[in-house]
Amino acid sequence: MVYGLLGMINFAHGDLYMFGAFIALTLLLLGLPVPLVLLLACLFGGLLGIIVERTCYRPVRNAPRIVPMITALGAALILRSVAQLIWGAQPKPFPLVLPTGFVSIGSIQIPIVPLIVFGVSLLLMLIFSFFVQKTKLGLAVRSVSQDIPVARYMGIHVNGIIMLVYFMGSFLGVASGILFGAYYNTVSINMGFVGTLKAWTAAIIGGIGHIQGAFIGGLLLGVFEALIAGFISSQYEDAITFVLLILILIFKPTGLFGHQITKKG
């Protein structure tokens, strides 16, 4: 959404995802109930996204493209350094917050945790899609993504919409970080960098700016990596995944569901 709105890669997104997961870990260790932890951590992540946008991105929004990219990398490094000062560099165990067990379908047993992660991700995607496609604020977001000057002339508070998009993106990013911690029962400082790479790979596969496409791209990426780990070797998982990404960029750069946009000017 940030790239679709401003044409800028938010390199700090993965570190917001990591920071929010550590916030959730801290709240869980304090004994807060899981639903409250999820809400507070995601809200904190959304507010942190607004702060990053207001202090790091907005002042250089109209600068040459390379300047916001460098600023985004700087914001990511700052978040990572602060997280390391607070929680240390070593991976931390994440408490068991999801029910364990299996669902039986005939002779096949499927773990419950991946089903819950899939269900929550699908629900968040549907809610987010409904917001963007069916609400007045969503219409404003789409208007700003099409043409910022025209949207401003139409009376849309452009800066407010951009802040809203950063809030929503960071909110969902933190939710993803919590799901990651709950699934693998661990969180680490480096998960943000890996998360950024995987998120961008999924978005490119599905089509940049296409919400449902990014979701399907993530599913395809996960299945592809699982097949590589199962039939070849987990050591080559990332390498082969990025070979796939390069091939998609060469032969279908708009992704599976994206479309070419012609700009006038």
N, C-alpha and C positions, 0 to 999 in steps of 0.2 A: 504493500500500500504506500509506503514512503517513497519507493522508487517510482511508482505510478503517479504519485502526486507531484513530486519535485524533480524526478529524474536523478536522484542522488542515492548512492549506495550507503546504507546506514551500517557501517562496520561495527558500531557500538552495540548493535541489537543483540548479538550473541552474548556479550558481557552483561547486558541488562538481564538476559535470560539466566545467566549464571548467578548474578548478584541476588536476584529474586529467589532463586532456589536456596541460597544460603540464608536469606532472611526467613524463609519458611522453615528451614532446619532449626534455626535459633528459636523461633516461636514454638515449634513442636517440643524442643527440649525444655522450654519453660512450662510445658504442660497445658497449653491452650488446646481447645478442641479442634479437630481437623478442619471442619467447615470454616471456622473463624480464621484459622491459619491461612487457608487457601484464599479467602477474601482479602485479608489484610496484606498478605504478600503480593497478590496481584495488584491491589490498589497502590501499594508502595512502589511496585515496578512501574505502574502507569505514571505516577507522580515523578518518579526519577526520569522517565522518558521525557516528560514535559520540561524538566530542569535541563536535561541535556540539549533538547531542542532550543530552548530559550537562551542558553548561555554559549553553546558551542556551534549550533547550526544556523540560527537566524541571523547573527551578525555577518555571516559570510554567504548568505543564500544567493546573492546576486554576483558573487565573485566568480572568476573562471573555475571550471569544473574541478580542477585538481585541488583547489584550496579547500572546499568542503570535504573532499575525500581524505586529505591529510588531517583536517580537524576531526573527522570521524574516527580515524585511527588513533589520534591523540586521546579522544574521549574514551575509546575502548581500553587503551593502556592505563589511563587514570583509574577507571572502574576496576580493572584487574589488580592494579597495585593496592588500591584501598581494600579490596576484598582479601588480598594476601596479608595485609597488615592486620586485619580484623580476625580472620579465620585461619591464617597460616597457609603454607604451600601444599601441604599433604592432603590427599583425598579424605573426606569425612564420611562415615557411615550415615545413611539416611534411614530414619525409623520406618518400620513397616506400617504403612497407613492404608494399604489396600488389602482386601480379603484375598487369601490364598486358596488354592484348591483347583479342581478341574471340572470342566463341563463335558459330559459324555454324550457323544453323538454316534450311536451304534458302538462300534469297536474303537472309535477314535476319541481320544481325550485331549481337550484343548484347555490350556491354562487360563484361569479367570483373569489374571492381571492384564495380559495383552488385550483381552476383550474389553475390559474397563477403559484402558488407555485409548483404544480405538473408539469406543462409544463416547467418551468425553471429548475427544478431538473432533469427532463428527458433529456433536452437539454444538460445540463452540463455533465450528465452521458454518453451520446452518444459521446460528444466531447472528453471526457477523455478516453473512451474506444477506440475511433478511434486513439487517440494519442498513446496509449500503444500498440495497435495491429498492426497499419499500418505505423508507422513512424520509422526512424532509431533510434531516441532517445528512442522511446518506446521499440525497440528491445534491446537497451543497458540496459534499465531499467529491462526488463525481464531476460537478461543475468546476470546482477548483482544479481537479486533475486534468480537465480538458483545456482550460484557458484561465490562468490566474488573473490577468488584467480585466478580462470581460466579466469574470465572477465578481471582482471588486466593484466594477461599474454597476452590476446588478444588485449591489447592496449586501453581498455576502461578506462576513467578517473573515477574511482570508487567513489572518494569523490565528484566529481562534479555531478555524477548521483544521489548520495544519497541526496545532497543538493537540486537537482531539485525535487526529490520526496517529500522532506519536504516542498519545496515551493508550489508545486501543492496541496499537502494535506492541507496546511494551507490556500491557496487561496480558495479552495473549502469549507473549514471549515468556513471561514469568510462569504462566500456567503450563507451558510446555516444559520449562525447567523443572517444575515440581513433578510433572508426570515422568520426566526422565529419572529424577531422583527416586521416585516411588517404584519405578520399574527395575532399575539397576541397584537400588538400595545403596547408592553412593553419589556424592557430588564432589566436584573438584574445580580448582581455579581454571584449568585448561578446557573445561567443557564448553565455555563460551566460544572459543576459537573454532573448535570442531563443529559446534552447533551452527555457527555462521556459515561455514563451508557447506554443511549438509542442507541447511535451509535454502541457500542460494541455488544449490544443485537441484533440489526439489522444485523450487520456483521456476527455474529455467526449463526443466523438463515439462512442467505443466503449462508454462506461459507466463511471463512476467506481467503482474498486474491482474491476473485472473485468479480469483480467490479459490474457486472450486478446482481449478487446474493445479494450483499449488498443493492442495490437499491430495489430489490423485497422484501428482508427481511424488509426494512424500511416500505414499503407499507403494508406488512402483519402485522407488529407490530402496525402500526397506526390503521388498521381496527380492529385488536384484542382489542386494548385498547378502541376504540370507542364502540365496542360491550359490553365490560365489563362495561364501564361507563353508557351505555344505559339500559342494562338489569340487571345489578347487582348493582354496586355503584362505583362512581369515587374514593371513599376512598380506595377501594381494587385494583385499577387499577395497580399500580406499583407492589404490592405484587403478584398478579396473573400473571402478565407479567414475573416476574423473576422466578416464579414456572415453567412457560412455558420454559424459558431459561434453567433451570436446567434439565428438561425432555429432551430437545434437546441435551444437553451435554451428557446425560446418554445414550440415544438411537441412536442418530445420531450426534456424536461430530464434524463431518466434515461439518455439515450444509446441506441445501437442495441441493446446487450446488457444494459444495466442494468435494475434493477427497483425499484419503489417499496418502501421499508421503512417500516413503521409502528412508531413507538416508543410503548411503554406508559409511562404516568406521568401 
